[in-house]
């Protein structure tokens, strides 16, 4: 099993090139060979939508987008020129049990691109507090808005540990179940820096609560590396 991780800061078009290179094909060979099937999880998200769209436009790939709900599928169809038979609505972290049939649309995939990520919600109260402080900040000749004063939270069951670690682990397990040999995780920079500001998102001023999104992403990356060693 080949594996790779890409920072979400890297242009998504690099993903298309990465797939060709890691499959051991030149771009010319990739264009002349039969389309290879790629599953894109989190296809309705900001990054997933870009990856899904780029791969779909490339004749070297037959792309299937995985989304969590019918509402997400309908929204994706509005933004990307695709048909319903190119989308699969399901909890992508659910691994079929032994003896359970694998959905036909997922069979025969050559690669999986994992684009799922926890998405924080901003606290409206923290926004109001920062707005009320603008006049005083101006008088004190400070920046009008103190952006780090904004507070964020994650929806129940959608925090970084559950989405970026447990969820991505199960997606890797799903890839193994499907016989997929190449998995790409779209991750983030800073996974080895516990003091990165992004890790504070979801925590209160005392450092309690859900957070550490970059650290959980890094753990998922390490899981992919470990699991890939058992793939043949």
N, C-alpha and C positions, 0 to 999 in steps of 0.2 A: 504494500500500500504506500503510495506516495502521499506526502503531506506538506502543507505550507501554511504560513500565516501571513496575512497582509494587513498593514495598518490602514484604517479607514481614511487616513489622510492621503494615501496613494491614489492617484486617479484610477477609477474603476476599469478603464480600458487596459491597464496593465494586467488585469486579471485574465483577459482573453489571451494575451501573450504568454502569461505564466502557465496557463493550461496547455498550450501547444508545446512549450519548452519541456515541462515536466512530464508530458506524455512521450517525450523523445521524438517529436516531430518538428520538422521545419515548418515555417508558415506556409510555404508552397505545398508541402505534403499534406498539411492539415486541410488546405482548401480543396485538394484533389481527392481526398479520402471520404468515405461515407460519413455523414454527420454523426458526431458523438453525443450521446445523451447526457445532459447535465441537469441536476436538480439544484434549484436555488431556493434555500429556505429563507423565510423572512422576506419574501419577494415583494411584499407591499410596503415595506419600510423604506426609509430614505435611501440607504445604501443598497439594499436588496433590489429596489426598483431600478436603480441605475444598472446594476450588474445584470439583472434579468433582461432589461431592454437591450443592452449591448450584445449580450450573447444571442438573444433572439434575432437580432439583425445580422448576425454573422452566420453564413451558410455552413460553416464548419461544425455548428452545434445544433442539436435538437434540444430545446430548453423547456423544462417544466418548472413552473413556479409553485412553491408551497406557501400557503397562507392559512391563518388561523380561523377565519370566519368568511361567510358568504359576503358580508358587507365589505371586507377587505378585498375580496376577489372582484366585486363589482367596481370598487374604487380604482383598483389596478387596471381593469379593462378600460376605464375612462381615460387613464393617463398613458397607457401603453397599448399599442395595436396588437392585441392578442385575443384568442378565442378561449371559451370556457374549457375546451378539451386540452388546453395547455396549462391549466391551473388545477391544483389539487388542494381541497379544503380539508384540513385536519390538524390535529395537534402533532406537529412534526417531532416532538420529543417522545411520542408514544411508540415504543418498539414492539412490533408484532410478536406475540408469544409463539413458542415452538408449536408447530402444527397449524398456526393461524395463517390464512392466505395473505400474501402481500398484494396490495392494490396493483392492478395491471398497469396503471399509469406510471408507477414507480419502478417497474421491472426493467431490467436491461440498461440501467444507468451506468455510465462510465465514471462519473464524477459528481461530487456534491460540494456546493459552495454554501457555507454557513454564514448567513448575514443577520441572524437574530441578535438582539441586544436589548437590555433593559432600558426603558425610556423614563426619565424622571418627570414629575409634574411640579411646577413651581407653586409655592405657597402664595396665594393672593394677599394674605395678611402681611407677608414679608415685603411684597411689592408696595403695598400701601404705606408701610412704615418708611421705606426708603424714599418714596415720593414726598412724604411729609417732612423729611429731613433736608430736602433740596434747598429751601431758603436759607436755613442755618449753615449748610455746607458752603453756599455761595458767599455768605457774609464772612465766613472763616477762610475764604479763598481755598477751599478744598474742592475736589471733583464733585460735581452736583450729585452723582449717583455712585454709591459704593456697591459695586456689583456683587462682591463677596458677602454682602449682607442679605442677599436673597437666599431663601430656604427652599429646599426641594424635598419631595417625598416620592416613593414608588407605590403604585397600586398594590393591593394585597395579592401576594403570590407572584408579583412581577418584579421583585427586587433582584439585584445583581447575582446574588448567590443562586437563586432559583432559575434565572434566565441565562446568565452568562456562564455559569458553571454547571449546575445540574442539567439544565436544558440542553446545553451544547454537548455535554457528556452523552446524553441519551441520543442526540442526533448522530454522534460518532458511532454509537452502538447500532443505530439504525442503518448507517452506511455499511457497517460490517455485516449486518443481517441481510442486506440487499446484495452483498458481494461487490460493493463499490471499492475500487482500488485507489482512488485519488480524492482526497478531501482537502478543501481549502477553507480555512477559518479567517474571516475578515475581522481582525482584532484591532487593538489600539496600541499606540506607543505609551511607554511609561509603566508597563506591567511589573517592573522590578523596583518601582519607586513608591513606597508606601506613603510618602509625604506629598505626592502629587495632589493638587487641588481637586481633581475630579473624584478622588477617593472620598472626599468629605461630603460629596453630594448625597443626600439622603440621611445624613446624621444631624443631630442637634448641636448646639454650641459646646456641649460637653463631650462631643465625640461619640455619643450613643445613637443607635439606630442602624438602619440598613445603609450600606454604602460599600466602599472598597471595590468599585466596579472594575478598575484596572487590575487589581490583584486577583479577582475572580476570573477575569478573562485570561490572565496568565496561567492560572491553574488549569483552565480548560485547554490551553495550548499544550501544557505539559502532559495532560491526559491523552491528547491526540498523539503526541510523540510516543508515549508509552504503549498505547494500544497498537499503533502502527507496526511495532516490532513483532507483533504476533500475527500480522497479516501475511498471507503468502499468495 
